């Protein structure tokens, strides 16, 4: 399978933008045409999830419906509209001896993607990889076995008759043994991207011979400054926690400056509690809101809940907020709510995270929301990609040198 993907990647690297876009158009149409089949296969996974008593958040990520399938097709169509990064010349050097040296974007080659729960990842990743000229090997989790295989079959079958080789999309069986083999195939696979829980990420990083771009956990913070518009802060914090708690860009810890805490926390926590959020607060938080707030523990600061649970801390200063985020955050997405422009700029410099926000919800950390046409994952690496990993991040470069017979003396 990996050998076939490698061979297909060489062919795919020579396919024109127009031909890639035609293949993507066919893939999107196939998803729409096969909606009933995809929903039927997804139901098999959902029935198994009920039997296994999976958490609500996981079942939500696992669920397909007509709207989500339409979004999968639309996501591929959005990728079509994006510029093709392959072949872009982003640096030209002309040497005194007449050599013309160019840095040109090229596909990475073969990308292996190991993911859990969300079956729509398959279409997002296949679309982005093919547009950027990469073959892709997909490995989904057993909880989405039927859904993943169905999506893969629809996408791969749709490529017959296009210039994109069908072997450019592969899917390995849903077994841990398969992952162990996959991670050792560094001769054929150029990059591994794990998307899932902490245990999956750690396993892949520990066992892979292939370079890994981590889609790590999201311990995301929102800091409500003493200079914040508290109505705005209320809206942002509620959205960041409640709108979809089971995703990596949801807020897990809310920090509030002591000078805003008495005015802000009672109403904010009351609304969280009405929405079913369990609050775990520091001693000052529990003094301000006396009912329904559990004591926070050291472990809570380091936990990605992916659920309606929120840690809350009152801080004495901007510096304490920054230190807390840099100490306990996962360098994913963090936000400040403030009307002080200078403080906002200081926050952007001080926090070491892939995505930073001033006066906006962390829920926007997403390739589609950023206008990138979806993403392979949200990288918390610093090399080679950071934040939403989309078309450009799925390329590397080569040096192309043009001469007129020059030889080195």
C-alpha positions, 0 to 999 in steps of 0.5 A: 500500500505504501509502495503504491502510494509512493509511486502514485505521488510521482505521477500526482506531482506532474498533474496540472492544477486544472486536472487536480481540480477536476478530480476534486469536483468529481469527489465532491459530487460523489459524496453528495450522490452517495449521502444515503449510503454514507448515512447508513454506514455511519449508523452502524458505527453509532449503534456500536458507540451506544453499546460501548457507552462512548462519551457524548462528545465522542458520539458527536464527533462520530456522527454524520448527518446530511448537513455534515456530508454537505459540508464535507462536499463543500469543503472539497469545493472550497479547496478547488477555489484556493491557489495551487501552491505547487510550482510557486516560486517564492525566492529567486537568486541571480548569481554573479556567474549568471546562475539563476537559482529559484526556490520552488514549492513542491509536494511533500510526497506521501502523507500518513494521517492517523485519526480518531472519531471524526469520519469527515477528517477523511474527506478534508485530508484527501482533498487537501493532500490531492490539491497539494500534490500529495498521496495520502494514507488514511488510518481511522479509528475502530469507532468509525470503522464503517463510516471511514471505509465508506467515505474512502470507497466513495472518494477513491472510486470517484477518481477513476476516469480522472488524471489523479491515480486512484492509488493516491488515496489509501486506507489501512485497516483499523488495527493497532498492528497496522499502525505499528507497521505504518510508522516504520515505512520511512522509505515510502512515507514522508510525513505522519500527522496524528489527530486524536487524543493524547495517548494516540499522539504520544504513541505515534511520536514514540514509535514513528521512524517518520517525521511527525507533525503533532495535532496535540491536545488543546488546553486553551485559555481566555484571559479577561483583563481588568480593561475588558469590555465585560459584555464582550468577554461574557459573549466570547467566553460562553462561545469558547466553552459551550458552543462545541466543548468536545473540540480541541479549540474549546476553552478549558481554562478561564483567567480573570483579573482580580479587578474584573472578577467581582463584576464579571464572575457571578453572571458569567458562572451563572450562565455557564451553570445554566448551560450545564457547565461544571465549574472548578474554581480557585479559592478566590473564585469560590469566595466570589461565587459561593454556590456550585463551584468545585475546588480546582486541582493542580491536575485540572490546569493540565487537563483537556476536558473536551466536555462541559467542564471549566477551570477558573482562576482569578489572577492578580496581574497580566504577568500572572495570566501570561505565566499561567498560560505558558506553564499549563497551556498546550501552545494551541490557542489562547485569547485575551479580552481587553480594550487596552491595545498595548496590553493586547499587543503585549499578550501577542508577544508574550504567549508562545502558542500557535494561534493567539486572539485579541477580543475573539473566541478561540473557536475560530482556530480552524483551517476552514474558518481561516480561509484555508479550505480546511486543515490536516490538523492544528499543529502545535509543533514549531517545525515545519508547520504551526497552527492550521495545517493546510495547502501551503504547509503540505508542501516543501521546496526544492532549489531549481538552478538554471545555467548556460554551461557554468562550471565551478572553478 
